């Protein structure tokens, strides 16, 4: 919500604190890993929209690590139904938001049939 109100810096601070808190739990459950991955994806996109390239790319990598053990399809009822493929798609959006269309087209997307464009 903050990002949509042109408060990107505030959004980044809030999301960073929230993601750090979840990461501190050790991500011992799929639900906590999914929550963390979703927060990191949102944080990465917010950073990208704010022009913070290094931070945005670092957050996509952290999100990828958090989501790496998640199933490709979230179980019904999961609060954050993110998957490794969804993180890949966020990465495409992050590159696009950074103004790097070439990197967006070349971003690694999981082979799940969910590609946003043909290869």
SULSULKA-V366794 format. One record per pair of residues at least 24 apart in sequence whose ideal C-beta (glycine too) atoms are under 10 Angstrom apart, sorted by the first residue. I is the first residue (numbers start at 0). J is the second residue. Records with the same first field share a line. If there is no record, write none. Layout:
BEGIN
I=J + J
END
This chain:
BEGIN
1=45
2=41 + 42 + 44 + 45 + 46 + 48 + 49
5=48
6=45
7=45 + 46 + 47 + 48 + 49 + 50 + 51
8=45 + 46 + 49 + 51
9=45
10=41 + 42 + 45 + 46 + 48 + 49
11=41 + 42 + 43 + 45 + 46 + 48 + 49 + 51 + 54 + 55 + 58
12=42
13=38 + 42 + 45
14=38 + 39 + 40 + 41 + 42 + 43 + 44 + 45 + 46 + 58
15=39 + 42 + 45 + 46 + 54 + 58
17=41 + 42
18=42 + 58 + 61 + 62 + 65
21=65
22=61 + 65
26=64 + 65 + 68
29=66 + 68 + 69 + 70 + 73 + 74 + 77 + 79
30=69 + 73 + 74 + 77 + 78 + 79
31=65 + 79
32=64 + 65 + 66 + 67 + 68 + 69 + 79 + 81
33=65 + 66 + 69 + 70 + 73 + 74 + 77 + 78 + 79 + 80 + 81 + 82 + 85
34=65 + 77 + 78 + 79 + 81
35=61 + 62 + 64 + 65 + 66 + 79 + 81
36=61 + 62 + 63 + 64 + 65 + 66 + 67 + 69 + 79 + 81 + 82 + 83 + 85 + 86 + 89
37=62 + 65 + 66 + 78 + 79 + 80 + 81 + 85 + 86 + 89
38=62 + 65 + 79 + 81
39=63 + 64 + 65 + 66 + 81 + 86 + 89
40=65 + 66 + 79 + 81 + 85 + 86 + 88 + 89 + 90 + 92 + 93
41=89
43=86 + 89 + 90 + 92 + 93 + 96
44=89 + 90 + 92 + 93 + 95 + 96 + 97
45=93 + 96
46=93 + 96 + 97
47=89 + 90 + 92 + 93 + 94 + 95 + 96 + 97 + 98 + 99
48=92 + 93 + 96 + 97
49=96
50=96 + 97 + 98
51=97
52=93 + 94 + 96 + 97 + 98 + 99
55=90 + 93 + 94 + 96 + 97
56=90 + 93 + 94 + 97 + 99 + 102
58=89 + 90 + 93
59=86 + 87 + 89 + 90 + 91 + 92 + 93 + 94 + 106
60=86 + 90
61=86
62=86 + 87 + 89 + 90 + 93
63=87 + 89 + 90 + 107 + 109
66=109
71=109 + 111 + 112 + 113
72=111
82=109 + 111 + 113
83=109 + 111
84=108 + 109 + 110 + 111 + 112 + 113 + 114
85=109 + 111 + 113
87=111 + 113 + 114 + 115
88=113 + 114 + 115
91=115 + 116
END
